[in-house]
Amino acid sequence: MSDAYILFPSVHHVLKAEQTVNKHKLQVEMVPVPRALSSDCGIAARTTVSRLPEILRVLAGRDVKPEAVFIEKNKRLVRYEEPAS
């Protein structure tokens, strides 16, 4: 199963995101931002691609806006674009 990485603009946003997903009993793991995405020391939320839409929906409902979302495809990280409704 492929991983998805949700990046946030600040540590404050990361903490709010973690609190929100934990409250909804969704599975994410806070990990360092992969080097392929940034050389900064940051934290990203890692989850599976299959759980990503639900997690993004829950975060949006609490006004937690990710800076970017990337998914693993063919061993590469590519930017995720939400499907149009």
Number of C-alpha atoms within 10 A of each C-alpha: 7 12 16 25 30 25 22 22 14 12 12 10 17 22 13 15 28 19 12 18 18 12 9 10 9 16 15 21 13 16 12 16 20 15 10 8 13 10 9 10 9 17 21 25 22 22 20 16 16 12 14 23 13 12 20 18 12 17 18 13 11 11 12 17 17 19 11 14 21 19 22 17 12 8 8 9 17 15 14 16 10 10 6 4 3
